[in-house]
Amino acid sequence: MQGGWGQEIRLVRTVAMGDPGLAKLQFAPFNSALDVGFWHELTQKKLNEYRLDEAPKDIKGYYYNGDSAGLPTRLTLEFSAFDMSASTPAHCCPAMGTLHNTNTLEAFKTADKKLLLEQSANEIWEAIKSGAALENPMLLNKFLLLTFADLKKYHFYYWFCCPALCLPESIPLIRGPVSLDQRLSPKQIQALEHAYDDLCRAEGVTALPYFLFKYDDDTVLVSLLKHYSDFF
């Protein structure tokens, strides 16, 4: 589960299943936010580079955790989505995806979406099992984009999804979520902000989607996932 300001997986509600005394943890999925610039760049790529090539392509999006409460969790793709070296907007977290651009509307409609989803989910699971996700947590933030661009009519069709691993059993919620100011003192919250900002600067980014966090009455510490064993 992600933590801190980079957190995109949010607890949205709990529903009792079976035992009415044990609520279940549920999460909000990403909503796609594809900018006009993305479609313009896809058009140029299709005309000048991809042409009839339907091989999967790496693309890049980002998400932000500072929106007001109640707004959907958006994963945004802009014109820069095709440049894997492009910088991520300030205070946003990157997400790596795979583009499957089809040549016909029929191919778009008949694509095996279930297979694509399973393949992507398996990549996430393998990254977790191998430990690669600890070294590079961005491997946990994968998405799929299946598209068809009708360039004669300027019609664009797409199917977007973020694979999620399904646990064998749901997670019981022992206690309800609380906000930071209900758990930490103002001094501790300020220390957490400073520690998080220092970690981001050390890593050369403005936001980290995953990090470790521990505290006591006197200290607040954060660290990267790959330091889990030593940190705790």
N, C-alpha and C positions, 0 to 999 in steps of 0.2 A: 504494500500500500504506500502511496506517495505521501510525502509530508511537507509541511511548511508552505511558504508563499508560492512555490512552484506547483502546488498540488492541483491536479486536474480532476482526479477521481474524487468525487464528492459524495458524502452520505446525503441522500435526498429524503429518504423516509424509511421507516421500518414497518414491517408487516408480520404479524404473528402467524406462524405456520405450525400446525400440529399443537405443540405445547404453547398455550396462550401466555405463559410466563416468560417465554424466550422469544424476543423479537429478532428479526433477521436483518443482517446488514445488506443494504442495496446501494447501487451506484448509478450515477448519471452518465449516459454515453455521450460521446462527442457529437456535435452538430456540424455539418460541413458549411464552410463559408468560402465559396470560390469567387474571387474577385474578377471583375471584367478583364483586368490585365492578364489573368491566367489564361482566359480563353483566347485572347489576342496572341499570346505567346505560343499557345498550343497550335493555333492556326499557322503561325510562321514555321513552327517545327514540322508540322504535317506537310506543308508545301515544299519546304527547302531541305529537310533533313530526313524525317521519318518516311515520307511518301507511302509506300505499301508495306513498310516494315511494321509488323505487329509484335515484335519482341518486347518484353517488359522493360520499362525505363525507371530509373531511380528519380524520385522527386522529393521535395522537401516542403513541409508546412511549419506552422508554429501555433502555439496557443498561449493564452494569457489568463492569469488567475486573479486579476484585480477588478473584474467587473462587479457591478452592484449585485446584491443577492437577488435571485429570481431570474436572472438572465441565463440563457442556454450556454452550455460549455462549447465554445466555438473552436474549431480547428480551421485555420485560415490558410488558403493558398493564393499567392499573388503571382505576378509576372516572374518573380525571382525563383519560383518553385523548381524550375528546371536547372538552376545553377546550384549545384551541391556545395559550392564553396562560398555562396552568398552569405552575408552576415544575417543573423536573426535580429529582428527589431528589439530595441532595449526593453528589458524586463519581461520578455517573452521566452518561452521554452520551445526548442525545435522538436519536430516529429518527422521521422523518415518514412517515406511511403513508396509504393510501387504503382506505376501507371501502366494500364493495359489499354492501349488505344486501338480500336477495331476499325476496319476499312469499310464495313457495311453496317447498316442498322440491324440486319438479320443476325450478323455475327455478334453484335452487342446484345441482342435479345436472347440468343441461345447460348451465350457464354456460361460455362459451368461455375457459377458464383460460389456454390458450396465448396467445390474443390479449391478454388482460389483462396477462400477464407480458411479452409483447413490447412493449406500449405503455409499461409502466413502465420497462423496460430502455432503451427509446429515449429516455425523458426523462432518464435518468442520462447516457446517451451524449451527448445534446445539451448537457447542463449542463457536461460535460467539454470538449467541442469549443468551446463559446462562452466558456469561462473563468468561467462563473457558479459552478462548483463550487469554484474557488479563492477567490472572495469569500465563498461560503456553503457550506462543506464538508458541511453537513447534507443537501444535495441528493444526496450519494452514499449516504446511509443511508435508502433507501426500502424500504417493505414493502407487501404487499397482504394484505387480509383480506376474504374472501368469507364471508358468514354467512347463516343462516336461523334465526330464532327462532320456535319453536312455542310460543306463549304459553299455549295451552290445556293442554299437557302439561309445560310448562317444560323442553322439550328444545331444546338449542342445537347447531347444526351449523356447523362452520367449516372453512375451508381457508386456510392461512397460507403465505406465501412471501416471500422476499427476492430480488429480481432480482439476478443476477450477470452481468457482462459476460464473454463467452467470447472468449479470445484466439485468434487464428488458429493459433498454435503454443504449446505448453506452455513454461513458463519453466524453463530448466535451473538446477539448484542447484549453483553452483560450489563453495561451501563450506557445511557444515552450520551450523545456528543455534547461537549461544552465548548464555549469560546475561550480563547486564550486569556481574556481578562477575568474569567471565572476560575482559572486554574493558576495563573501566574500573577505575580505582583507587577505593578508598573515598572519597577526597577528590573525585574527579570525579563519582561517583554522588551525593554530597551536593550538589555544585554543580548537577547536573542537576535534582535534586528542587527546589532553591530556584528555579532559573530557570523550571521548569515552573509552580510555584506562583505565582511573580510574574506570569507570562504569563496564568494563569487569573484572577488578581485584576484585572489590567488589563482583561481582557475581561468581567469581572463574572460569571464562572462558576466552578464548582468542578472541572470536568473538561473537557478538550478532546480530542475523538476523533482529530484530525489536527493535527500540528504538524511544523515543521522542526527539525532537530537537527544541530549540528556541534560538534566539540571538537578541542582539541589538548592538549598537556601542561599548559598553564597556564589555559586558558579553556574554558568550556562555554556554548554559546549556543543558545537556542530562539527560534522565531518562527512566525508564522502562514503558512499556505500561500500567501496572496496576495502575500507578500513574497519568493517563491521566487527571482525573478531577481536582486534586490538581495542577498539573503541569501547566495547561493552565487556 
